[in-house]
Amino acid sequence: MPRIAIGLCTLELHLPGVASLKEKRSILKSLLKRLHGTFNVATSEVDYHDIWESSVIAIVTVTTSTHHVDQSMSAIITWIEKHYPDAQIVNQEIEIV
């Protein structure tokens, strides 16, 4: 049976200038959809649901290599910083199971 590696990346985001939950959800919906489409990962907002300028998102991938998990998560973080500069990453945590 092949080895399975599950990677979980939790990112705390600061969204400066967001003035409503509707605006926040619009940004997050776009971000999460693009992450799924670009990297084939599962995504979800997991905390700070009712706080306009903050969010915690979770990104999960399943593969056969812990090295691939590390590479994927690093690429995802770099991609977010490049394509969503207004979503500032305040804290990040990567776990591999």
Number of C-alpha atoms within 10 A of each C-alpha: 3 7 8 12 17 15 23 21 21 20 21 21 19 18 22 12 11 17 11 13 14 11 14 20 17 11 16 18 14 11 17 19 15 15 18 14 11 11 13 13 20 16 20 15 18 14 13 14 13 12 13 19 18 20 23 19 18 20 21 20 19 18 14 12 16 17 11 15 23 16 11 16 19 13 13 18 14 12 14 17 14 11 10 15 11 16 21 16 19 13 11 14 10 16 12 16 9
